[in-house]
Amino acid sequence: MSLIGIFIYAEGYSDILNSNKPVSIKTTPNLKAVWAECPVGYDVGIFVKASVPEAVFINALAQVCAFRNLVEFSKQVLGESHILKSIEHRLYYDKCGAIKNVIKCFICGYIETKGLKPVEKGETLPYLGEVRESRYILVLEFTKLKSTEEDWKSFVEMFLL
């Protein structure tokens, strides 16, 4: 899974705030990927390819997480202090540790799941292998993705207004 592609559906949850129906945004860092997917329970899935420099991202994430854990541990051991509050503010609000690399994203299009049959857990698909959970998957069917200007206008009208 990619850094932004890990989403779990909960009743009423959507990856787009204030949408009127559940929308899933799935990304893949693999620019050669030949599939688009959407979890069961969503009305629409948006497929995005992102050129994430994996080693850079994982290293930055590990350092930020370790530093957050250190601040939380210090607060427990030392109690609240002006210095720790200052560090915490810098970490959470000044985006200390934010990745400064450019991450290019390509929005490939979206699919509406109404009328689609999910691929069931355990099925084997070309290029993907065994499916680990039931979901809507388009393999080598990018022509089914909606991506024209008119498609996006329709998307906004149906899911955001």
ABEGO torsion letter per residue (X at the ends): XBAAABBBBBBGBBABBGBABBBBBBBBABAABABBBBBBGBABBBBBBBBBBAAAAAAAAAAAAAAAAAAAAAAAAAEBBAAAAAAAAAAAAAGBGBBABBBBBBBAEBBBABGBBBBBBGBBBBGAEBBABBBBBBBGAAAABBABAAAAAAAAAAAAX
